[in-house]
Amino acid sequence: MPDDVRVSINSESDVVTARQAGRQLAAAAGFSSTDQTLIATAISEIARNIIVYAHRGEMIVSQLQRQSRRGIRVVGRDQGPGIENTELALSDGYSTANSLGMGLPGARRLMDEFNLSSSLGIGTTVTMIKWAR
């Protein structure tokens, strides 16, 4: 298994591929099955947002090492319309797509580090890290 995997996100089947890649890299890095599931779920949420709002993008899942800490970094990026109010988008229940509005805030809760960067008309990048316990 490589140290990082790139998955183009264009359809629901790509969400499954990205999720599986995240789970496999997490397993190879020694994450528990519970943490593998948390990582895969966060990947699903962000990849689905790419499909709904931008229609295409990519997910990059990488093993990470900082001093003695092992982790998984997930970057989801698109060149979609961007998010006008990122603070509001990270609020539970907020949605512009008539959904439950749990995707971004849910992914943030599942991971240890979370960064959302977005520019209108340019796109959105979500960077998440989960550290092995």
N, CA, C and O atoms as CSV, one atom per row, in Angstrom:
chain,resi,resn,atom,element,x,y,z
A,1,MET,N,N,0.850,-1.187,0.000
A,1,MET,CA,C,0.000,0.000,0.000
A,1,MET,C,C,0.889,1.242,0.000
A,1,MET,O,O,1.799,1.335,0.824
A,2,PRO,N,N,0.654,2.196,-0.898
A,2,PRO,CA,C,1.453,3.422,-0.935
A,2,PRO,C,C,1.175,4.295,0.297
A,2,PRO,O,O,0.201,4.080,1.019
A,3,ASP,N,N,2.048,5.280,0.520
A,3,ASP,CA,C,1.861,6.191,1.654
A,3,ASP,C,C,0.720,7.171,1.436
A,3,ASP,O,O,0.179,7.712,2.401
A,4,ASP,N,N,0.347,7.408,0.185
A,4,ASP,CA,C,-0.805,8.264,-0.080
A,4,ASP,C,C,-1.555,7.775,-1.306
A,4,ASP,O,O,-0.987,7.159,-2.208
A,5,VAL,N,N,-2.849,8.071,-1.309
A,5,VAL,CA,C,-3.737,7.633,-2.384
A,5,VAL,C,C,-4.578,8.823,-2.818
A,5,VAL,O,O,-5.144,9.531,-1.985
A,6,ARG,N,N,-4.657,9.037,-4.126
A,6,ARG,CA,C,-5.516,10.083,-4.703
A,6,ARG,C,C,-6.704,9.405,-5.380
A,6,ARG,O,O,-6.551,8.442,-6.131
A,7,VAL,N,N,-7.887,9.933,-5.093
A,7,VAL,CA,C,-9.098,9.403,-5.706
A,7,VAL,C,C,-9.875,10.575,-6.302
A,7,VAL,O,O,-10.260,11.502,-5.590
A,8,SER,N,N,-10.100,10.525,-7.614
A,8,SER,CA,C,-10.972,11.524,-8.247
A,8,SER,C,C,-12.390,11.258,-7.796
A,8,SER,O,O,-12.829,10.109,-7.763
A,9,ILE,N,N,-13.109,12.311,-7.447
A,9,ILE,CA,C,-14.481,12.185,-6.982
A,9,ILE,C,C,-15.405,12.759,-8.049
A,9,ILE,O,O,-15.474,13.972,-8.250
A,10,ASN,N,N,-16.112,11.861,-8.725
A,10,ASN,CA,C,-17.045,12.259,-9.781
A,10,ASN,C,C,-18.413,11.606,-9.623
A,10,ASN,O,O,-19.384,12.047,-10.238
A,11,SER,N,N,-18.499,10.542,-8.792
A,11,SER,CA,C,-19.754,9.811,-8.631
A,11,SER,C,C,-19.765,9.121,-7.267
A,11,SER,O,O,-18.760,9.107,-6.556
A,12,GLU,N,N,-20.905,8.557,-6.920
A,12,GLU,CA,C,-21.041,7.846,-5.642
A,12,GLU,C,C,-20.061,6.683,-5.533
A,12,GLU,O,O,-19.583,6.384,-4.439
A,13,SER,N,N,-19.753,6.019,-6.650
A,13,SER,CA,C,-18.808,4.898,-6.585
A,13,SER,C,C,-17.416,5.387,-6.175
A,13,SER,O,O,-16.656,4.641,-5.558
A,14,ASP,N,N,-17.077,6.635,-6.513
A,14,ASP,CA,C,-15.793,7.198,-6.106
A,14,ASP,C,C,-15.756,7.455,-4.601
A,14,ASP,O,O,-14.692,7.391,-3.985
A,15,VAL,N,N,-16.909,7.745,-4.013
A,15,VAL,CA,C,-16.993,7.913,-2.558
A,15,VAL,C,C,-16.599,6.600,-1.885
A,15,VAL,O,O,-15.849,6.597,-0.909
A,16,VAL,N,N,-17.102,5.500,-2.405
A,16,VAL,CA,C,-16.777,4.178,-1.859
A,16,VAL,C,C,-15.282,3.901,-2.014
A,16,VAL,O,O,-14.648,3.398,-1.087
A,17,THR,N,N,-14.719,4.221,-3.166
A,17,THR,CA,C,-13.287,4.003,-3.408
A,17,THR,C,C,-12.443,4.814,-2.430
A,17,THR,O,O,-11.480,4.294,-1.865
A,18,ALA,N,N,-12.791,6.078,-2.225
A,18,ALA,CA,C,-12.041,6.932,-1.293
A,18,ALA,C,C,-12.158,6.407,0.135
A,18,ALA,O,O,-11.182,6.383,0.885
A,19,ARG,N,N,-13.351,5.994,0.491
A,19,ARG,CA,C,-13.593,5.449,1.832
A,19,ARG,C,C,-12.731,4.202,2.061
A,19,ARG,O,O,-12.099,4.064,3.108
A,20,GLN,N,N,-12.709,3.297,1.079
A,20,GLN,CA,C,-11.911,2.070,1.191
A,20,GLN,C,C,-10.421,2.390,1.276
A,20,GLN,O,O,-9.697,1.757,2.044
A,21,ALA,N,N,-9.962,3.355,0.504
A,21,ALA,CA,C,-8.550,3.745,0.542
A,21,ALA,C,C,-8.184,4.274,1.923
A,21,ALA,O,O,-7.123,3.948,2.456
A,22,GLY,N,N,-9.058,5.086,2.499
A,22,GLY,CA,C,-8.811,5.611,3.838
A,22,GLY,C,C,-8.749,4.517,4.878
A,22,GLY,O,O,-7.879,4.521,5.748
A,23,ARG,N,N,-9.661,3.594,4.787
A,23,ARG,CA,C,-9.688,2.471,5.734
A,23,ARG,C,C,-8.421,1.625,5.599
A,23,ARG,O,O,-7.833,1.231,6.606
A,24,GLN,N,N,-7.997,1.345,4.366
A,24,GLN,CA,C,-6.804,0.526,4.147
A,24,GLN,C,C,-5.536,1.220,4.648
A,24,GLN,O,O,-4.694,0.584,5.282
A,25,LEU,N,N,-5.396,2.507,4.371
A,25,LEU,CA,C,-4.212,3.227,4.853
A,25,LEU,C,C,-4.213,3.300,6.379
A,25,LEU,O,O,-3.163,3.177,7.010
A,26,ALA,N,N,-5.385,3.498,6.965
A,26,ALA,CA,C,-5.485,3.558,8.426
A,26,ALA,C,C,-5.122,2.202,9.042
A,26,ALA,O,O,-4.437,2.148,10.063
A,27,ALA,N,N,-5.576,1.121,8.428
A,27,ALA,CA,C,-5.243,-0.213,8.929
A,27,ALA,C,C,-3.736,-0.444,8.834
A,27,ALA,O,O,-3.124,-0.962,9.768
A,28,ALA,N,N,-3.140,-0.059,7.704
A,28,ALA,CA,C,-1.697,-0.237,7.512
A,28,ALA,C,C,-0.893,0.600,8.508
A,28,ALA,O,O,0.230,0.239,8.860
A,29,ALA,N,N,-1.471,1.719,8.963
A,29,ALA,CA,C,-0.794,2.591,9.930
A,29,ALA,C,C,-1.038,2.145,11.369
A,29,ALA,O,O,-0.520,2.755,12.304
A,30,GLY,N,N,-1.831,1.073,11.551
A,30,GLY,CA,C,-2.049,0.536,12.889
A,30,GLY,C,C,-3.227,1.108,13.647
A,30,GLY,O,O,-3.308,0.948,14.865
A,31,PHE,N,N,-4.142,1.772,12.959
A,31,PHE,CA,C,-5.336,2.305,13.618
A,31,PHE,C,C,-6.272,1.176,14.021
A,31,PHE,O,O,-6.329,0.144,13.353
A,32,SER,N,N,-6.994,1.367,15.097
A,32,SER,CA,C,-8.001,0.398,15.532
A,32,SER,C,C,-9.124,0.343,14.501
A,32,SER,O,O,-9.276,1.258,13.692
A,33,SER,N,N,-9.902,-0.723,14.533
A,33,SER,CA,C,-11.024,-0.830,13.591
A,33,SER,C,C,-12.036,0.286,13.835
A,33,SER,O,O,-12.671,0.761,12.893
A,34,THR,N,N,-12.190,0.705,15.082
A,34,THR,CA,C,-13.101,1.821,15.384
A,34,THR,C,C,-12.617,3.097,14.723
A,34,THR,O,O,-13.402,3.801,14.086
A,35,ASP,N,N,-11.332,3.407,14.864
A,35,ASP,CA,C,-10.801,4.619,14.240
A,35,ASP,C,C,-10.804,4.516,12.717
A,35,ASP,O,O,-10.994,5.522,12.033
A,36,GLN,N,N,-10.595,3.315,12.177
A,36,GLN,CA,C,-10.699,3.130,10.726
A,36,GLN,C,C,-12.098,3.521,10.256
A,36,GLN,O,O,-12.251,4.167,9.219
A,37,THR,N,N,-13.108,3.131,11.013
A,37,THR,CA,C,-14.493,3.455,10.660
A,37,THR,C,C,-14.740,4.957,10.755
A,37,THR,O,O,-15.412,5.526,9.895
A,38,LEU,N,N,-14.206,5.605,11.789
A,38,LEU,CA,C,-14.377,7.054,11.934
A,38,LEU,C,C,-13.748,7.795,10.754
A,38,LEU,O,O,-14.345,8.723,10.207
A,39,ILE,N,N,-12.548,7.383,10.368
A,39,ILE,CA,C,-11.857,7.998,9.233
A,39,ILE,C,C,-12.658,7.784,7.951
A,39,ILE,O,O,-12.853,8.722,7.179
A,40,ALA,N,N,-13.118,6.569,7.723
A,40,ALA,CA,C,-13.896,6.265,6.518
A,40,ALA,C,C,-15.189,7.072,6.478
A,40,ALA,O,O,-15.606,7.521,5.410
A,41,THR,N,N,-15.823,7.257,7.625
A,41,THR,CA,C,-17.065,8.028,7.679
A,41,THR,C,C,-16.803,9.499,7.364
A,41,THR,O,O,-17.561,10.118,6.617
A,42,ALA,N,N,-15.740,10.056,7.925
A,42,ALA,CA,C,-15.396,11.456,7.630
A,42,ALA,C,C,-15.093,11.635,6.139
A,42,ALA,O,O,-15.501,12.625,5.533
A,43,ILE,N,N,-14.380,10.678,5.558
A,43,ILE,CA,C,-14.098,10.727,4.122
A,43,ILE,C,C,-15.397,10.715,3.328
A,43,ILE,O,O,-15.552,11.487,2.382
A,44,SER,N,N,-16.324,9.850,3.700
A,44,SER,CA,C,-17.613,9.776,3.007
A,44,SER,C,C,-18.344,11.106,3.038
A,44,SER,O,O,-18.878,11.552,2.023
A,45,GLU,N,N,-18.368,11.734,4.194
A,45,GLU,CA,C,-19.089,13.009,4.335
A,45,GLU,C,C,-18.507,14.078,3.411
A,45,GLU,O,O,-19.246,14.780,2.720
A,46,ILE,N,N,-17.192,14.195,3.403
A,46,ILE,CA,C,-16.558,15.226,2.584
A,46,ILE,C,C,-16.673,14.890,1.098
A,46,ILE,O,O,-16.938,15.778,0.288
A,47,ALA,N,N,-16.480,13.636,0.732
A,47,ALA,CA,C,-16.596,13.244,-0.681
A,47,ALA,C,C,-18.015,13.464,-1.196
A,47,ALA,O,O,-18.202,13.903,-2.330
A,48,ARG,N,N,-19.009,13.163,-0.374
A,48,ARG,CA,C,-20.396,13.393,-0.797
A,48,ARG,C,C,-20.674,14.884,-0.971
A,48,ARG,O,O,-21.398,15.283,-1.883
A,49,ASN,N,N,-20.097,15.704,-0.097
A,49,ASN,CA,C,-20.254,17.156,-0.268
A,49,ASN,C,C,-19.662,17.614,-1.597
A,49,ASN,O,O,-20.221,18.483,-2.267
A,50,ILE,N,N,-18.523,17.022,-1.977
A,50,ILE,CA,C,-17.928,17.373,-3.266
A,50,ILE,C,C,-18.913,17.074,-4.389
A,50,ILE,O,O,-19.108,17.906,-5.275
A,51,ILE,N,N,-19.529,15.912,-4.365
A,51,ILE,CA,C,-20.483,15.542,-5.424
A,51,ILE,C,C,-21.688,16.472,-5.435
A,51,ILE,O,O,-22.095,16.954,-6.492
A,52,VAL,N,N,-22.255,16.724,-4.267
A,52,VAL,CA,C,-23.479,17.534,-4.183
A,52,VAL,C,C,-23.237,18.978,-4.607
A,52,VAL,O,O,-24.029,19.546,-5.359
A,53,TYR,N,N,-22.147,19.576,-4.128
A,53,TYR,CA,C,-21.953,21.012,-4.326
A,53,TYR,C,C,-21.038,21.369,-5.491
A,53,TYR,O,O,-21.247,22.397,-6.136
A,54,ALA,N,N,-20.033,20.550,-5.776
A,54,ALA,CA,C,-19.062,20.895,-6.816
A,54,ALA,C,C,-19.117,19.939,-8.005
A,54,ALA,O,O,-18.595,20.252,-9.075
A,55,HIS,N,N,-19.754,18.761,-7.821
A,55,HIS,CA,C,-19.913,17.733,-8.845
A,55,HIS,C,C,-18.643,16.941,-9.143
A,55,HIS,O,O,-18.728,15.814,-9.633
A,56,ARG,N,N,-17.471,17.500,-8.861
A,56,ARG,CA,C,-16.222,16.747,-9.028
A,56,ARG,C,C,-15.138,17.389,-8.180
A,56,ARG,O,O,-15.177,18.573,-7.846
A,57,GLY,N,N,-14.174,16.551,-7.853
A,57,GLY,CA,C,-13.043,17.011,-7.050
A,57,GLY,C,C,-12.121,15.841,-6.808
A,57,GLY,O,O,-12.077,14.901,-7.602
A,58,GLU,N,N,-11.380,15.894,-5.708
A,58,GLU,CA,C,-10.494,14.790,-5.386
A,58,GLU,C,C,-10.328,14.670,-3.881
A,58,GLU,O,O,-10.500,15.625,-3.124
A,59,MET,N,N,-9.985,13.453,-3.484
A,59,MET,CA,C,-9.641,13.160,-2.097
A,59,MET,C,C,-8.213,12.615,-2.123
A,59,MET,O,O,-7.866,11.785,-2.963
A,60,ILE,N,N,-7.404,13.092,-1.198
A,60,ILE,CA,C,-6.038,12.597,-1.048
A,60,ILE,C,C,-5.923,12.099,0.389
A,60,ILE,O,O,-6.121,12.855,1.339
A,61,VAL,N,N,-5.603,10.830,0.529
A,61,VAL,CA,C,-5.470,10.221,1.849
A,61,VAL,C,C,-4.013,9.819,2.012
A,61,VAL,O,O,-3.461,9.113,1.167
A,62,SER,N,N,-3.386,10.268,3.103
A,62,SER,CA,C,-1.957,10.044,3.308
A,62,SER,C,C,-1.668,9.572,4.720
A,62,SER,O,O,-2.332,9.970,5.677
A,63,GLN,N,N,-0.660,8.714,4.829
A,63,GLN,CA,C,-0.126,8.406,6.151
A,63,GLN,C,C,0.724,9.599,6.582
A,63,GLN,O,O,1.329,10.278,5.753
A,64,LEU,N,N,0.759,9.838,7.879
A,64,LEU,CA,C,1.422,11.013,8.417
A,64,LEU,C,C,2.253,10.603,9.614
A,64,LEU,O,O,1.840,9.752,10.401
A,65,GLN,N,N,3.422,11.204,9.753
A,65,GLN,CA,C,4.287,10.940,10.906
A,65,GLN,C,C,4.791,12.283,11.420
A,65,GLN,O,O,5.422,13.035,10.676
A,66,ARG,N,N,4.519,12.590,12.684
A,66,ARG,CA,C,5.060,13.782,13.352
A,66,ARG,C,C,5.699,13.320,14.649
A,66,ARG,O,O,5.012,12.856,15.559
A,67,GLN,N,N,7.014,13.447,14.730
A,67,GLN,CA,C,7.789,12.875,15.825
A,67,GLN,C,C,7.376,11.415,15.991
A,67,GLN,O,O,7.519,10.627,15.056
A,68,SER,N,N,6.873,11.046,17.149
A,68,SER,CA,C,6.501,9.643,17.377
A,68,SER,C,C,5.025,9.378,17.086
A,68,SER,O,O,4.548,8.262,17.294
A,69,ARG,N,N,4.299,10.383,16.610
A,69,ARG,CA,C,2.866,10.219,16.342
A,69,ARG,C,C,2.627,9.746,14.915
A,69,ARG,O,O,3.238,10.240,13.968
A,70,ARG,N,N,1.720,8.774,14.782
A,70,ARG,CA,C,1.291,8.293,13.475
A,70,ARG,C,C,-0.117,8.802,13.226
A,70,ARG,O,O,-0.945,8.845,14.137
A,71,GLY,N,N,-0.376,9.181,12.007
A,71,GLY,CA,C,-1.704,9.668,11.702
A,71,GLY,C,C,-2.091,9.442,10.254
A,71,GLY,O,O,-1.325,8.920,9.444
A,72,ILE,N,N,-3.299,9.853,9.971
A,72,ILE,CA,C,-3.848,9.839,8.611
A,72,ILE,C,C,-4.322,11.259,8.304
A,72,ILE,O,O,-5.072,11.861,9.072
A,73,ARG,N,N,-3.867,11.779,7.162
A,73,ARG,CA,C,-4.331,13.093,6.693
A,73,ARG,C,C,-5.244,12.865,5.499
A,73,ARG,O,O,-4.930,12.094,4.592
A,74,VAL,N,N,-6.360,13.538,5.518
A,74,VAL,CA,C,-7.324,13.470,4.427
A,74,VAL,C,C,-7.528,14.887,3.902
A,74,VAL,O,O,-7.862,15.796,4.661
A,75,VAL,N,N,-7.328,15.064,2.613
A,75,VAL,CA,C,-7.581,16.357,1.979
A,75,VAL,C,C,-8.640,16.143,0.909
A,75,VAL,O,O,-8.468,15.323,0.007
A,76,GLY,N,N,-9.727,16.878,1.014
A,76,GLY,CA,C,-10.771,16.867,-0.005
A,76,GLY,C,C,-10.798,18.239,-0.653
A,76,GLY,O,O,-10.908,19.250,0.041
A,77,ARG,N,N,-10.698,18.286,-1.968
A,77,ARG,CA,C,-10.702,19.598,-2.623
A,77,ARG,C,C,-11.522,19.563,-3.893
A,77,ARG,O,O,-11.654,18.536,-4.560
A,78,ASP,N,N,-12.062,20.718,-4.197
A,78,ASP,CA,C,-12.851,20.858,-5.423
A,78,ASP,C,C,-12.650,22.263,-5.974
A,78,ASP,O,O,-12.051,23.126,-5.332
A,79,GLN,N,N,-13.160,22.465,-7.162
A,79,GLN,CA,C,-13.147,23.780,-7.793
A,79,GLN,C,C,-14.584,24.220,-8.026
A,79,GLN,O,O,-14.930,24.757,-9.079
A,80,GLY,N,N,-15.409,23.978,-7.018
A,80,GLY,CA,C,-16.825,24.300,-7.096
A,80,GLY,C,C,-17.107,25.748,-6.753
A,80,GLY,O,O,-16.225,26.602,-6.837
A,81,PRO,N,N,-18.342,26.016,-6.365
A,81,PRO,CA,C,-18.766,27.395,-6.125
A,81,PRO,C,C,-18.189,28.021,-4.863
A,81,PRO,O,O,-18.245,29.240,-4.699
A,82,GLY,N,N,-17.637,27.208,-3.970
A,82,GLY,CA,C,-17.124,27.733,-2.707
A,82,GLY,C,C,-18.243,27.878,-1.686
A,82,GLY,O,O,-19.421,27.725,-2.007
A,83,ILE,N,N,-17.857,28.171,-0.468
A,83,ILE,CA,C,-18.803,28.317,0.643
A,83,ILE,C,C,-18.781,29.764,1.090
A,83,ILE,O,O,-17.731,30.289,1.463
A,84,GLU,N,N,-19.928,30.407,1.054
A,84,GLU,CA,C,-20.003,31.828,1.392
A,84,GLU,C,C,-19.665,32.092,2.851
A,84,GLU,O,O,-18.919,33.021,3.158
A,85,ASN,N,N,-20.215,31.274,3.760
A,85,ASN,CA,C,-20.003,31.492,5.189
A,85,ASN,C,C,-19.541,30.172,5.808
A,85,ASN,O,O,-20.363,29.326,6.160
A,86,THR,N,N,-18.229,30.000,5.939
A,86,THR,CA,C,-17.702,28.726,6.430
A,86,THR,C,C,-18.086,28.477,7.884
A,86,THR,O,O,-18.306,27.332,8.278
A,87,GLU,N,N,-18.167,29.529,8.679
A,87,GLU,CA,C,-18.564,29.342,10.087
A,87,GLU,C,C,-19.981,28.789,10.169
A,87,GLU,O,O,-20.245,27.873,10.948
A,88,LEU,N,N,-20.877,29.329,9.385
A,88,LEU,CA,C,-22.249,28.848,9.352
A,88,LEU,C,C,-22.311,27.422,8.796
A,88,LEU,O,O,-23.074,26.593,9.291
A,89,ALA,N,N,-21.509,27.139,7.771
A,89,ALA,CA,C,-21.497,25.801,7.171
A,89,ALA,C,C,-21.037,24.733,8.159
A,89,ALA,O,O,-21.376,23.560,8.003
A,90,LEU,N,N,-20.274,25.125,9.168
A,90,LEU,CA,C,-19.803,24.189,10.182
A,90,LEU,C,C,-20.766,24.057,11.361
A,90,LEU,O,O,-20.466,23.374,12.340
A,91,SER,N,N,-21.916,24.709,11.262
A,91,SER,CA,C,-22.938,24.627,12.312
A,91,SER,C,C,-23.842,23.427,12.072
A,91,SER,O,O,-24.260,23.172,10.942
A,92,ASP,N,N,-24.141,22.695,13.132
A,92,ASP,CA,C,-25.066,21.567,13.026
A,92,ASP,C,C,-26.400,22.031,12.466
A,92,ASP,O,O,-26.961,23.030,12.916
A,93,GLY,N,N,-26.898,21.301,11.489
A,93,GLY,CA,C,-28.218,21.565,10.942
A,93,GLY,C,C,-28.258,22.550,9.800
A,93,GLY,O,O,-29.306,22.701,9.171
A,94,TYR,N,N,-27.160,23.231,9.500
A,94,TYR,CA,C,-27.156,24.182,8.394
A,94,TYR,C,C,-26.930,23.444,7.078
A,94,TYR,O,O,-25.996,22.650,6.963
A,95,SER,N,N,-27.766,23.700,6.101
A,95,SER,CA,C,-27.618,23.072,4.796
A,95,SER,C,C,-28.206,23.968,3.718
A,95,SER,O,O,-29.235,24.611,3.928
A,96,THR,N,N,-27.557,24.007,2.579
A,96,THR,CA,C,-28.124,24.696,1.418
A,96,THR,C,C,-28.670,23.681,0.416
A,96,THR,O,O,-29.113,24.051,-0.671
A,97,ALA,N,N,-28.634,22.395,0.786
A,97,ALA,CA,C,-29.076,21.334,-0.132
A,97,ALA,C,C,-30.239,20.529,0.449
A,97,ALA,O,O,-30.457,19.384,0.053
A,98,ASN,N,N,-30.982,21.116,1.381
A,98,ASN,CA,C,-32.116,20.433,1.999
A,98,ASN,C,C,-31.738,19.084,2.601
A,98,ASN,O,O,-32.498,18.120,2.512
A,99,SER,N,N,-30.550,19.024,3.217
A,99,SER,CA,C,-30.126,17.808,3.902
A,99,SER,C,C,-30.158,18.064,5.408
A,99,SER,O,O,-30.626,19.111,5.856
A,100,LEU,N,N,-29.665,17.114,6.177
A,100,LEU,CA,C,-29.652,17.279,7.633
A,100,LEU,C,C,-28.600,18.275,8.103
A,100,LEU,O,O,-28.651,18.724,9.248
A,101,GLY,N,N,-27.654,18.627,7.246
A,101,GLY,CA,C,-26.636,19.599,7.618
A,101,GLY,C,C,-25.645,19.062,8.642
A,101,GLY,O,O,-25.169,19.802,9.503
A,102,MET,N,N,-25.336,17.768,8.543
A,102,MET,CA,C,-24.416,17.162,9.508
A,102,MET,C,C,-23.066,16.795,8.887
A,102,MET,O,O,-22.175,16.339,9.603
A,103,GLY,N,N,-22.893,16.979,7.586
A,103,GLY,CA,C,-21.681,16.533,6.906
A,103,GLY,C,C,-20.408,17.181,7.411
A,103,GLY,O,O,-19.546,16.491,7.957
A,104,LEU,N,N,-20.265,18.490,7.244
A,104,LEU,CA,C,-19.052,19.168,7.686
A,104,LEU,C,C,-18.876,19.115,9.201
A,104,LEU,O,O,-17.802,18.736,9.668
A,105,PRO,N,N,-19.901,19.486,9.993
A,105,PRO,CA,C,-19.694,19.428,11.446
A,105,PRO,C,C,-19.482,18.000,11.947
A,105,PRO,O,O,-18.748,17.785,12.911
A,106,GLY,N,N,-20.107,17.044,11.314
A,106,GLY,CA,C,-19.922,15.648,11.706
A,106,GLY,C,C,-18.503,15.184,11.428
A,106,GLY,O,O,-17.877,14.550,12.277
A,107,ALA,N,N,-17.991,15.496,10.241
A,107,ALA,CA,C,-16.616,15.121,9.898
A,107,ALA,C,C,-15.636,15.789,10.859
A,107,ALA,O,O,-14.658,15.171,11.280
A,108,ARG,N,N,-15.894,17.032,11.203
A,108,ARG,CA,C,-15.010,17.741,12.137
A,108,ARG,C,C,-14.965,17.043,13.489
A,108,ARG,O,O,-13.902,16.946,14.103
A,109,ARG,N,N,-16.110,16.556,13.958
A,109,ARG,CA,C,-16.159,15.866,15.251
A,109,ARG,C,C,-15.440,14.516,15.220
A,109,ARG,O,O,-14.892,14.083,16.234
A,110,LEU,N,N,-15.439,13.855,14.071
A,110,LEU,CA,C,-14.837,12.525,13.957
A,110,LEU,C,C,-13.312,12.545,13.924
A,110,LEU,O,O,-12.662,11.557,14.268
A,111,MET,N,N,-12.752,13.666,13.510
A,111,MET,CA,C,-11.304,13.754,13.314
A,111,MET,C,C,-10.688,14.602,14.437
A,111,MET,O,O,-11.396,15.314,15.149
A,112,ASP,N,N,-9.365,14.513,14.580
A,112,ASP,CA,C,-8.677,15.256,15.636
A,112,ASP,C,C,-8.346,16.682,15.221
A,112,ASP,O,O,-8.347,17.589,16.053
A,113,GLU,N,N,-8.067,16.883,13.955
A,113,GLU,CA,C,-7.780,18.222,13.431
A,113,GLU,C,C,-8.620,18.411,12.179
A,113,GLU,O,O,-8.836,17.474,11.410
A,114,PHE,N,N,-9.091,19.642,11.985
A,114,PHE,CA,C,-9.997,19.921,10.871
A,114,PHE,C,C,-9.786,21.355,10.424
A,114,PHE,O,O,-9.797,22.274,11.243
A,115,ASN,N,N,-9.595,21.547,9.128
A,115,ASN,CA,C,-9.468,22.892,8.582
A,115,ASN,C,C,-10.310,22.987,7.312
A,115,ASN,O,O,-10.240,22.121,6.440
A,116,LEU,N,N,-11.098,24.039,7.222
A,116,LEU,CA,C,-11.943,24.294,6.058
A,116,LEU,C,C,-11.511,25.621,5.450
A,116,LEU,O,O,-11.507,26.651,6.124
A,117,SER,N,N,-11.150,25.588,4.178
A,117,SER,CA,C,-10.753,26.786,3.458
A,117,SER,C,C,-11.596,26.860,2.191
A,117,SER,O,O,-11.673,25.890,1.437
A,118,SER,N,N,-12.226,28.004,1.955
A,118,SER,CA,C,-13.093,28.112,0.786
A,118,SER,C,C,-13.087,29.535,0.247
A,118,SER,O,O,-13.046,30.504,1.006
A,119,SER,N,N,-13.128,29.642,-1.075
A,119,SER,CA,C,-13.216,30.933,-1.752
A,119,SER,C,C,-14.326,30.852,-2.783
A,119,SER,O,O,-14.376,29.919,-3.585
A,120,LEU,N,N,-15.213,31.835,-2.755
A,120,LEU,CA,C,-16.326,31.851,-3.701
A,120,LEU,C,C,-15.804,31.854,-5.135
A,120,LEU,O,O,-14.919,32.632,-5.495
A,121,GLY,N,N,-16.373,30.968,-5.938
A,121,GLY,CA,C,-16.011,30.861,-7.338
A,121,GLY,C,C,-14.696,30.151,-7.604
A,121,GLY,O,O,-14.326,29.949,-8.760
A,122,ILE,N,N,-13.986,29.770,-6.553
A,122,ILE,CA,C,-12.684,29.113,-6.721
A,122,ILE,C,C,-12.717,27.673,-6.225
A,122,ILE,O,O,-12.171,26.780,-6.872
A,123,GLY,N,N,-13.355,27.443,-5.081
A,123,GLY,CA,C,-13.471,26.084,-4.577
A,123,GLY,C,C,-13.235,25.979,-3.087
A,123,GLY,O,O,-13.060,26.976,-2.387
A,124,THR,N,N,-13.236,24.743,-2.626
A,124,THR,CA,C,-13.153,24.440,-1.201
A,124,THR,C,C,-12.121,23.346,-0.978
A,124,THR,O,O,-11.995,22.413,-1.771
A,125,THR,N,N,-11.384,23.482,0.120
A,125,THR,CA,C,-10.454,22.445,0.549
A,125,THR,C,C,-10.709,22.146,2.017
A,125,THR,O,O,-10.732,23.049,2.854
A,126,VAL,N,N,-10.896,20.884,2.314
A,126,VAL,CA,C,-11.033,20.416,3.693
A,126,VAL,C,C,-9.830,19.544,3.988
A,126,VAL,O,O,-9.538,18.605,3.247
A,127,THR,N,N,-9.124,19.855,5.083
A,127,THR,CA,C,-7.984,19.064,5.517
A,127,THR,C,C,-8.295,18.528,6.906
A,127,THR,O,O,-8.605,19.292,7.819
A,128,MET,N,N,-8.209,17.193,7.064
A,128,MET,CA,C,-8.531,16.551,8.335
A,128,MET,C,C,-7.389,15.613,8.708
A,128,MET,O,O,-6.758,15.005,7.843
A,129,ILE,N,N,-7.134,15.505,10.016
A,129,ILE,CA,C,-6.121,14.575,10.515
A,129,ILE,C,C,-6.708,13.789,11.676
A,129,ILE,O,O,-7.400,14.329,12.538
A,130,LYS,N,N,-6.407,12.492,11.668
A,130,LYS,CA,C,-6.731,11.617,12.800
A,130,LYS,C,C,-5.421,11.006,13.266
A,130,LYS,O,O,-4.662,10.464,12.462
A,131,TRP,N,N,-5.153,11.094,14.576
A,131,TRP,CA,C,-3.943,10.537,15.166
A,131,TRP,C,C,-4.240,9.197,15.774
A,131,TRP,O,O,-5.286,8.995,16.390
A,132,ALA,N,N,-3.304,8.270,15.596
A,132,ALA,CA,C,-3.444,6.939,16.220
A,132,ALA,C,C,-3.300,7.109,17.725
A,132,ALA,O,O,-2.517,7.932,18.199
A,133,ARG,N,N,-4.074,6.311,18.474
A,133,ARG,CA,C,-4.032,6.390,19.941
A,133,ARG,C,C,-2.991,5.469,20.487
A,133,ARG,O,O,-2.806,5.396,21.702
